[in-house]
Amino acid sequence: MNKERYDLTGSLLHWYDYNKRILPWRENKDPYRIWVSEIMLQQTRVEAVKPYFDRFMEAFPQVSDLAQADDERLMKLWEGLGYYNRARNLKAAAQKVMEEYDGEIPADYDALLSLNGIGAYTAGAIGSIAFDLQVPAVDGNVMRVLARLWGDDSDILKEKTKRKMGERIRRYIPKERPGDFNQALIELGAIVCIPNGKPLCDQCPWDTVCRAYKEDKTDLLPVRKPKKARRIEHKTIFLLETQDKVALHKRAERGLLAGLWEFPNIPGKLDLEDQKEQLRKWKIEENGIEPAGKGKHIFSHVEWHMEGVRIFLEHPVSIEDFQWVRKKDVENVYALPSAFEIFRKLL
Ligand code: ADE
């Protein structure tokens, strides 16, 4: 079949009407809910986002609540979702919406794009879903669908590929339901045209026009040129513990996991002698040392390979930059990134 004459738009929307998942941010077209959901979904799977989304909406039901959010509370609500700059950007953007747009999320693509944390994909998603703008929303999942549909072997990690695919799909976006069209593409990528393993082509509304399917190339598309290997950082994590307290340290306000709490840690794999040397520097007289196991955490550009050590003390020792907190508060009060979860569980 000639794909230019095949009704790509109609068949996709029809499929979506019967197959879309019921998701909390699809209950209505409230721009604020859609915006928050799109930010959460940027790097995170739908199933993982759902409970966070509900809690977030309960805590900050409107953009004005988010603009005034307490930073610790905000970070606490985000704890475990990762990529914490998303939360900081959300709040900064909410403040901008209050100050510059009278508290109304702007119904304009370029204005959306000017808000913190909103790039081309997210502006397209919010613009089309909340405001019926006829603009594309092309992310990695949509690129997978389109690369297969068109048999396009461009490197999908390149910005240029994203831009070109956006321009090519733009003419199929209907005037009536642009948001549903974009969400249908996302949905097709999520539940049919899936990344790992075999896509479910027999359930696809585009099976008769899909180049990859026709040419048996679904496993070869999309193409992504290998990224540089992640940098590996070794760290020794110190659990400095008294009976009921443990020492935390607040990370720098810039960079990875900025402003969040962590267990004190030192770069490198310290052996027992090095660990004791470090304790002397902190003027800590320990009452016992025991290994606390290993952990690995993968960020986008770096991997942490961690080895933990538990240090038992009689009393808290005052050390610059460290805060002694009740062990039972570490889980509920302090925003501790999930990288440290395996050590936290030992407390
Ligand atoms: N991923 C990104 N945006 C989404 C949406 N609106 N629905 C489901 N998954 C998504």
Residues whose N, C-alpha, C, O or C-beta is under 5 A from the ligand:
A	BS01	ADE	L41 I186
